[in-house]
């Protein structure tokens, strides 16, 4: 089994604390489609790999549903990770972009210029 570094362990602890706080405060539905009858997951608007300083930023994390099921539906988490056409299908698309524009202008133009 691979050991986790002390730094990664601290980040995991901090992120789990943020997830718990979000579970206690966010309404239990997908902000991308509004459904509450699906499996939800935490979705980073700006990827963790791009901005490690925003990993535990609550405003950078939304509830998005996961895909799957009988009809192999694409979940909002997967849509957000897809191209701009997929992102535009989400109810929270505009609010997500407002946040991204505020904190990472370069990423905003990177994702909105890809048509």
MARBA-3410 file (N, C-alpha, C, O; in Angstrom, 1 decimal):
115
0.8,-1.2,0.0,0.0,0.0,0.0,0.9,1.2,0.0,1.9,1.3,0.7 ~ 0.5,2.2,-0.8,1.3,3.4,-0.9,1.0,4.4,0.2,-0.1,4.6,0.6 ~ 2.1,4.9,0.8,1.9,5.8,1.9,1.5,7.2,1.4,1.9,7.6,0.3 ~ 0.8,7.9,2.2,0.4,9.2,1.9,1.3,10.2,2.7,1.6,10.0,3.8 ~ 1.8,11.2,2.0,2.7,12.1,2.6,2.0,12.9,3.7,0.7,13.0,3.7
2.7,13.5,4.6,2.1,14.3,5.6,1.3,15.5,5.1,0.2,15.8,5.5 ~ 1.9,16.1,4.0,1.2,17.2,3.4,-0.1,16.8,2.8,-1.1,17.5,2.9 ~ -0.1,15.7,2.1,-1.3,15.1,1.5,-2.3,14.7,2.5,-3.5,15.0,2.3 ~ -1.9,14.2,3.6,-2.8,13.8,4.7,-3.4,15.0,5.3,-4.6,15.0,5.6 ~ -2.7,16.1,5.5,-3.3,17.4,6.0,-4.3,17.9,5.0,-5.4,18.4,5.4
-4.0,17.9,3.7,-5.0,18.3,2.7,-6.2,17.5,2.7,-7.3,18.0,2.7 ~ -6.1,16.2,2.8,-7.2,15.3,2.9,-8.1,15.6,4.1,-9.3,15.6,4.0 ~ -7.5,15.8,5.2,-8.2,16.1,6.4,-9.0,17.5,6.3,-10.2,17.5,6.6 ~ -8.3,18.5,5.7,-9.0,19.8,5.5,-10.1,19.6,4.5,-11.2,20.2,4.7 ~ -9.9,18.9,3.4,-10.9,18.7,2.4,-12.1,17.9,3.0,-13.3,18.3,2.7
-11.9,16.9,3.8,-13.0,16.2,4.4,-13.8,17.1,5.3,-15.0,16.9,5.4 ~ -13.1,18.0,6.0,-13.8,18.9,6.9,-14.7,19.8,6.1,-15.9,20.1,6.5 ~ -14.2,20.3,5.0,-15.0,21.2,4.1,-16.2,20.4,3.5,-17.3,20.9,3.5 ~ -16.0,19.2,3.1,-17.1,18.3,2.6,-18.2,18.2,3.6,-19.3,18.2,3.3 ~ -17.8,17.9,4.9,-18.7,17.8,6.0,-19.5,19.1,6.2,-20.8,19.0,6.3
-18.8,20.2,6.2,-19.5,21.5,6.3,-20.5,21.7,5.2,-21.6,22.2,5.4 ~ -20.1,21.4,4.0,-21.0,21.5,2.8,-22.2,20.6,2.9,-23.3,21.0,2.6 ~ -22.0,19.4,3.3,-23.1,18.4,3.5,-24.1,18.9,4.5,-25.3,18.7,4.3 ~ -23.6,19.7,5.5,-24.5,20.2,6.5,-25.2,21.5,6.1,-26.2,21.8,6.7 ~ -24.7,22.1,5.0,-25.3,23.4,4.6,-26.0,23.4,3.3,-26.9,24.1,3.0
-25.5,22.6,2.3,-26.0,22.6,1.0,-27.3,21.8,0.9,-27.4,20.8,1.6 ~ -28.3,22.3,0.2,-29.5,21.5,0.0,-29.1,20.2,-0.8,-28.2,20.3,-1.6 ~ -29.8,19.1,-0.5,-29.3,17.8,-1.1,-29.9,17.6,-2.5,-30.7,16.6,-2.7 ~ -29.5,18.4,-3.4,-29.9,18.2,-4.8,-28.8,18.7,-5.7,-27.9,19.5,-5.3 ~ -28.8,18.3,-6.9,-27.7,18.6,-7.9,-27.9,20.1,-8.3,-29.0,20.4,-8.8
-26.9,20.9,-8.2,-27.0,22.3,-8.7,-27.0,22.4,-10.2,-27.3,23.4,-10.8 ~ -26.7,21.3,-10.9,-26.6,21.3,-12.3,-27.9,20.9,-13.0,-28.2,21.5,-14.1 ~ -28.7,20.1,-12.3,-30.0,19.7,-13.0,-31.2,19.8,-12.0,-32.3,19.7,-12.4 ~ -30.9,20.0,-10.7,-32.0,20.2,-9.8,-32.5,18.9,-9.2,-33.4,18.9,-8.4 ~ -32.0,17.7,-9.6,-32.5,16.4,-9.2,-32.0,16.1,-7.8,-30.9,16.4,-7.4
-32.9,15.5,-7.0,-32.5,15.0,-5.7,-32.6,13.5,-5.6,-32.2,12.9,-4.5 ~ -33.0,12.8,-6.6,-33.2,11.4,-6.6,-32.0,10.6,-7.3,-32.1,9.5,-7.7 ~ -30.8,11.3,-7.3,-29.7,10.7,-8.0,-28.5,10.8,-7.0,-28.5,11.5,-6.0 ~ -27.5,10.1,-7.3,-26.3,10.1,-6.4,-25.5,11.4,-6.7,-25.2,11.8,-7.8 ~ -25.2,12.1,-5.6,-24.5,13.4,-5.7,-23.0,13.2,-5.3,-22.7,12.3,-4.5
-22.2,14.1,-5.9,-20.8,14.1,-5.5,-20.4,15.5,-5.5,-21.0,16.4,-6.1 ~ -19.3,15.8,-4.8,-18.7,17.1,-4.8,-17.9,17.3,-6.1,-17.1,16.5,-6.5 ~ -18.1,18.4,-6.7,-17.5,18.7,-8.0,-16.8,20.1,-7.9,-17.4,21.1,-7.5 ~ -15.5,20.1,-8.2,-14.7,21.3,-8.2,-14.9,22.0,-9.5,-14.8,21.4,-10.6 ~ -15.3,23.3,-9.4,-15.5,24.1,-10.6,-14.2,24.3,-11.4,-14.1,24.1,-12.6
-13.2,24.7,-10.6,-11.9,24.8,-11.2,-11.1,23.6,-10.7,-11.0,23.4,-9.5 ~ -10.6,22.8,-11.6,-10.0,21.5,-11.2,-8.9,21.6,-10.2,-8.2,22.6,-10.1 ~ -8.9,20.6,-9.3,-7.9,20.6,-8.3,-6.5,20.6,-8.9,-5.5,21.2,-8.3 ~ -6.3,20.0,-10.0,-5.0,20.0,-10.7,-4.5,21.3,-11.2,-3.4,21.6,-11.3 ~ -5.5,22.2,-11.4,-5.2,23.5,-11.9,-4.9,24.5,-10.8,-3.9,25.3,-10.9
-5.7,24.5,-9.8,-5.5,25.5,-8.7,-5.6,24.8,-7.4,-6.6,24.7,-6.8 ~ -4.4,24.3,-6.9,-4.4,23.6,-5.7,-4.8,24.5,-4.5,-5.2,24.0,-3.4 ~ -4.6,25.8,-4.7,-5.0,26.8,-3.6,-6.5,26.9,-3.4,-6.9,27.4,-2.4 ~ -7.3,26.3,-4.4,-8.7,26.4,-4.3,-9.4,25.1,-3.9,-10.6,24.9,-3.9 ~ -8.6,24.1,-3.6,-9.1,22.7,-3.3,-10.1,22.8,-2.2,-11.1,22.1,-2.2
-9.8,23.5,-1.2,-10.7,23.6,0.0,-11.6,24.8,0.0,-12.2,25.1,1.1 ~ -11.6,25.6,-1.0,-12.5,26.8,-1.1,-13.9,26.3,-1.4,-14.2,25.7,-2.4 ~ -14.8,26.6,-0.4,-16.2,26.2,-0.5,-16.9,26.7,-1.8,-17.7,26.0,-2.4 ~ -16.6,27.9,-2.2,-17.2,28.4,-3.4,-16.8,27.7,-4.7,-17.5,27.8,-5.7 ~ -15.7,27.0,-4.6,-15.3,26.2,-5.8,-15.8,24.8,-5.8,-15.5,24.1,-6.8
-16.7,24.5,-4.9,-17.2,23.1,-4.8,-18.8,23.2,-4.9,-19.4,23.9,-4.2 ~ -19.3,22.3,-5.8,-20.8,22.2,-5.9,-21.2,20.8,-5.8,-20.4,19.9,-6.0 ~ -22.5,20.6,-5.5,-23.0,19.2,-5.7,-23.4,19.0,-7.1,-24.2,19.8,-7.7 ~ -22.8,18.0,-7.7,-23.3,17.6,-9.1,-23.6,16.1,-9.0,-22.9,15.3,-8.3 ~ -24.5,15.7,-9.8,-24.9,14.3,-9.8,-23.9,13.5,-10.6,-23.3,14.0,-11.5
-23.9,12.2,-10.3,-23.1,11.2,-11.1,-24.0,10.6,-12.1,-25.2,10.5,-11.9 ~ -23.4,10.1,-13.1,-24.2,9.4,-14.2,-24.4,8.0,-13.9,-24.2,7.5,-12.7 ~ -24.9,7.3,-14.9,-25.1,5.9,-14.7,-26.6,5.5,-14.7,-27.4,6.3,-15.2 ~ -26.9,4.4,-14.1,-28.3,4.0,-14.1,-28.6,3.1,-15.3,-27.7,2.8,-16.1 ~ -29.9,2.8,-15.4,-30.3,2.0,-16.5,-30.1,2.5,-17.8,-29.8,1.8,-18.8
-30.3,3.9,-18.0,-30.1,4.5,-19.3,-28.7,5.0,-19.5,-28.5,5.8,-20.5 ~ -27.8,4.7,-18.6,-26.4,5.2,-18.8,-26.4,6.7,-19.0,-25.6,7.2,-19.8 ~ -27.2,7.4,-18.2,-27.3,8.9,-18.3,-26.0,9.5,-17.9,-25.3,9.0,-17.0 ~ -25.6,10.6,-18.6,-24.4,11.4,-18.3,-24.8,12.3,-17.1,-25.7,13.0,-17.2 ~ -24.0,12.2,-16.0,-24.3,13.0,-14.9,-23.7,14.4,-15.0,-22.9,14.7,-15.9
-24.2,15.3,-14.2,-23.7,16.7,-14.3,-22.3,16.9,-13.9,-21.6,17.8,-14.4 ~ -21.8,16.0,-13.1,-20.3,16.0,-12.8,-19.5,15.7,-14.1,-18.6,16.4,-14.3 ~ -20.0,14.8,-14.8,-19.3,14.5,-16.1,-19.5,15.6,-17.1,-18.6,15.9,-17.9 ~ -20.7,16.2,-17.1,-21.0,17.3,-18.0,-20.1,18.5,-17.7,-19.5,19.1,-18.6 ~ -19.9,18.7,-16.4,-19.0,19.9,-16.1,-17.6,19.6,-16.5,-16.9,20.5,-16.8
-17.2,18.4,-16.4,-15.8,18.0,-16.8,-15.6,18.0,-18.3,-14.5,17.9,-18.8 ~ -16.7,18.0,-19.1,-16.7,17.9,-20.5,-16.4,19.3,-21.2,-15.9,20.2,-20.6 ~ -16.8,19.4,-22.4,-16.6,20.6,-23.2,-17.6,21.7,-22.9,-18.5,21.5,-22.1 ~ -17.4,22.8,-23.5,-18.3,24.0,-23.2,-19.8,23.7,-23.5,-20.7,24.1,-22.8 ~ -20.0,22.9,-24.6,-21.4,22.5,-24.9,-22.1,21.7,-23.8,-23.2,21.9,-23.5
-21.3,20.8,-23.2,-21.8,20.1,-22.1,-22.1,21.0,-20.9,-23.1,20.9,-20.2 ~ -21.1,21.8,-20.6,-21.2,22.7,-19.4,-22.5,23.6,-19.6,-23.2,23.9,-18.6 ~ -22.8,24.1,-20.8,-23.9,25.0,-21.0,-25.3,24.3,-20.7,-26.3,25.0,-20.6 ~ -25.3,23.0,-20.6,-26.5,22.3,-20.3,-26.9,22.4,-18.9,-28.1,22.1,-18.5 ~ -26.0,22.8,-18.0,-26.2,22.8,-16.6,-27.0,24.1,-16.1,-26.7,25.2,-16.6
-27.9,23.9,-15.1,-28.6,25.0,-14.6,-27.6,26.0,-13.9,-27.9,27.2,-13.9 ~ -26.5,25.6,-13.3,-25.6,26.4,-12.6,-24.5,27.0,-13.5,-23.5,27.5,-13.0 ~ -24.6,26.8,-14.8,-23.5,27.2,-15.7,-23.1,28.6,-15.6,-21.9,28.9,-15.4 ~ -24.1,29.6,-15.6,-23.7,31.0,-15.5,-23.1,31.4,-14.2,-22.2,32.1,-14.1 ~ -23.7,30.9,-13.1,-23.1,31.2,-11.8,-21.7,30.6,-11.6,-20.9,31.2,-11.0
-21.5,29.4,-12.2,-20.2,28.8,-12.1,-19.2,29.7,-12.9,-18.1,29.9,-12.4 ~ -19.6,30.1,-14.0,-18.7,31.0,-14.8,-18.4,32.3,-14.1,-17.3,32.8,-14.2 ~ -19.4,32.9,-13.5,-19.2,34.1,-12.7,-18.1,33.9,-11.7,-17.2,34.7,-11.5 ~ -18.2,32.8,-10.9,-17.2,32.5,-9.9,-15.8,32.3,-10.6,-14.8,32.9,-10.1 ~ -15.7,31.6,-11.7,-14.5,31.3,-12.3,-13.8,32.6,-12.8,-12.6,32.8,-12.7
-14.7,33.4,-13.4,-14.2,34.7,-13.9,-13.6,35.6,-12.8,-12.5,36.2,-13.0 ~ -14.2,35.5,-11.6,-13.7,36.3,-10.5,-12.4,35.8,-10.0,-11.5,36.6,-9.6 ~ -12.2,34.5,-9.9,-10.9,34.0,-9.3,-9.9,33.5,-10.2,-8.7,33.3,-9.8 ~ -10.2,33.2,-11.5,-9.2,32.7,-12.4,-9.6,33.0,-13.9,-10.2,32.2,-14.6 ~ -9.3,34.3,-14.2,-9.7,34.8,-15.5,-9.1,34.0,-16.7,-9.8,33.8,-17.7
-7.9,33.6,-16.5,-7.3,32.8,-17.6,-8.1,31.5,-17.9,-8.3,31.1,-19.0 ~ -8.5,30.8,-16.8,-9.2,29.6,-16.9,-10.6,29.9,-17.5,-11.1,29.1,-18.4 ~ -11.2,31.0,-17.1,-12.5,31.4,-17.7,-12.4,31.5,-19.2,-13.2,30.9,-19.9 ~ -11.4,32.2,-19.7,-11.3,32.3,-21.2,-10.9,31.0,-21.8,-11.2,30.7,-23.0 ~ -10.1,30.2,-21.1,-9.7,28.9,-21.7,-10.9,28.0,-21.9,-11.0,27.4,-22.9
-11.8,28.0,-21.0,-13.0,27.1,-21.1,-14.1,27.7,-22.0,-14.8,26.9,-22.7 ~ -14.2,29.0,-22.0,-15.3,29.6,-22.9,-14.8,29.8,-24.3,-15.7,29.9,-25.2 ~ -13.6,29.8,-24.6,-13.1,29.9,-26.0,-13.1,28.6,-26.7,-13.1,28.6,-27.9 ~ -13.2,27.5,-26.0,-13.3,26.2,-26.7,-14.7,25.9,-27.1,-15.5,25.4,-26.4 ~ -15.0,26.2,-28.4,-16.3,25.9,-28.9,-16.3,24.8,-29.9,-17.3,24.5,-30.5
END
